[in-house]
Amino acid sequence: MAYPDEKAVKDAITEAPESPVLAKSEFPENETPIYVESKRTWRSYFWSTLDVPKDEARFLTKLDLTLISASALGVMCRYLDQVNITNAFNSGMKEDLSLYGKELNYANAIWSAAYVFGQVPSNLILTRVNVPLYIAFLELSWTVFTFAHAGVHNTTQLYVFRFFVGLFEAGHFPAVMYVASSYYKPHELARRNTIIQVFTSVGPLFSGFLMAAVYAGLDGVANLAGWRWMYIICGCISFPCAVWTAVAMPQFPSRAKANWTFTQKEVELARARIPPTDSRVLRGLFKWKDIKKWHTTWHVYVFPLYFTFAAQFGQAGGSRAYNSYNVKGQTPVFSVAEINIIPLGINVIAIVGSLANSWVSDSLPGSARWPGMLFASTVAIILPIALASTPVHPEWKSQRWVLYYLTALGNTAAGITWTFVNESSRQDPEKRAYVSAMMNAFAYIFTAWIPIFTFPANKQPYIVMGNYVTAGFGLCAFLTVLAIRWFHLRDLKRAQKAGDIGDARGSLEESDSA
């Protein structure tokens, strides 16, 4: 259903006349050329480069092959290096390091604490430095500590290495989302952000197959356990991806220069396609008055609140039952390889569902984001309740696994949420970086300790109350999405009264006080 205010924004996008990408102007040579947007056709619902002039299509294709590939590979490696502790735990590390209590929970909590600590500083630094080198530095740094995990011998070392992996991973995901949102227009953005986002599922997906292969082929080689070899191989995968980031990741449009990928004309096109505020080079120190001003807007509060709730959705799907079928001293029901591979269906569903959600979002009137967020929240209410109210070990094992798999649909709105955050603060790049970091930070602040109580590792998979609590988070997220929609439509109305639709979506930071 198209709501009046959103439809008005949609019309502002689609009714632009056919024109060259860059119109001639009387501006001085050093000023940004005038950009006239091409009229959208049905082809853009498949991919945005299909209905733009050839020069712009060539530029977008280059951008996809460099920015999106570097971002996606970096995110894949980040999540691979983040979640491989779970695969290692299930593949011998638990026994080798005597992790029979809540040590895994504590290790994950330490990682989350470091991740939270690094969020805001890293994202604000991002707006002032060389982007490709800074992001590549983050990737290389966590790669070093991934290698270090292969030599861990006690929980103290494990906790220290997890802290530094979390610290250097902290700024990566918000950074690549910020860079992507600095280049693409609204109807181009959600599907690309989601392509980056789904690699958060590709990492764990790849990790499961990798651990199964490593355990089968390298366990015991050079007197190293299979899980230690996994960390070595993960580091070897991450290193070339970091090098590619340094080479391929573009600088912000405001700082970009012609290089081996983009011509000077394409750099000018990049600046012309975005709002003037994104073309401004940011220098100097941050001002406290700006931070206080940001805190008078609803974005700083409501988006982090939603993401905090949404970050808990995946806990229900992580409480899986197959490990509990294996009893010490008896013939295992499931092999180590099966324990690592069976859960991967969750990642496959998350990938397909996320891509579908983003394509639908980009195609809705005004490229509306909230319906997809509402869908994910609804799933997060229904599935955890179903898990809590059905047997952990039913007669047909697949009955339980189907519920685990379907919980992945609750995690399909992350890409469009990141898109919404970046679009709604488009006119203030620093605020955009700040809100993105706050959103991610608050999500992990609560993720660091909530699972210790709702899904404790030593009680898995016999969790009942934790699933009901997760359903409660789904309900809270549902209500928060409705609040976001209300604030957003209120801002659209204010912009229309002022006679300014804004950046084709009503990015309305100058009149958005909560």
Salt bridges, closest charged atoms under 4 A:
ASP11 OD2 - LYS7 NZ 3.58
GLU37 OE2 - HIS187 ND1 3.95
ASP55 OD1 - ARG58 NH1 3.13
ASP55 OD2 - LYS265 NZ 3.14
GLU56 OE2 - ARG273 NH1 2.55
ASP64 OD1 - ARG192 NE 2.76
GLU139 OE2 - HIS172 NE2 2.81
GLU169 OE1 - ARG78 NE 3.96
GLU188 OE1 - ARG273 NH2 2.58
GLU266 OE1 - LYS62 NZ 3.05
ASP278 OD2 - ARG426 NE 2.79
ASP278 OD1 - ARG432 NH2 2.64
ASP362 OD2 - ARG191 NE 2.85
ASP362 OD1 - ARG369 NH1 2.76
GLU423 OE2 - ARG369 NH2 2.61
GLU423 OE1 - ARG505 NH2 3.13
GLU430 OE2 - ARG128 NH2 2.73
ASP491 OD1 - ARG490 NH2 3.42
ASP503 OD2 - ARG426 NH1 3.74
GLU510 OE1 - LYS293 NZ 3.90
ASP512 OD2 - HIS299 ND1 3.09
ASP512 OD2 - LYS431 NZ 2.95
